[in-house]
Amino acid sequence: MILALLIFLFPLAYSPGPGNAFFAAIGASKGVRAAVPSLVGYHVATLVVTAAIGLGMGVTVLEHPLFAKVLSVVGSLYVSWLAVTFLRTGPSEGDAAVGAAPSGRQRIGFRAGALVLLLNPKAYYIIAVMFTQFLRAPADPATVLVITVVFTLNNLIAFLSWTLGSRALTVLFRGERSKRWLDRLFATALIGVAVWMALPLFS
């Protein structure tokens, strides 16, 4: 089952998407160490939400389309705000300097990572579809736990890969002008994520 699950999840986790764009932007702009709190926040939220849906709880979004639309609005606005934040803070001075947020700059940490997951109704649908494929009724808590852990770890590895890859781009393009263009590129990607999250409003 685990191999089949990983094959199912591979294109979802490693292809460009909201989580990948978010962590790539952090990696490029602020460094890998700066992305760790957001990675932890996102995946703690993933564990909780995935387990809840697998056990038959936490499916409010699936049962009430209006709630999904509200989440879409809030999530889209929040990610748009994050995109503006990336442009305003500018690039970090390197991984060694990102342990604390520079004075007057917005730090994107644990809470931001968790909110990117929690405010994305499409994530709930993806998790629900996964369980319909790999979980047979009645829900076995042990199986739910295995699926939840595999799903979360697979996402973590994928997002960390995108974070490292985007950081490598800043090594290749060391000039200040190049860094600013990279910041703009990833901020634009986040705006694209915000639009993607708002799509349920028009369905």
Summary of the structure (lengths in Angstrom):
residues: 203
radius of gyration: 17.3
end to end distance: 33.7
largest distance: 57.2
contacts: 654
relative contact order: 0.23
helix: 80%
strand: 0%
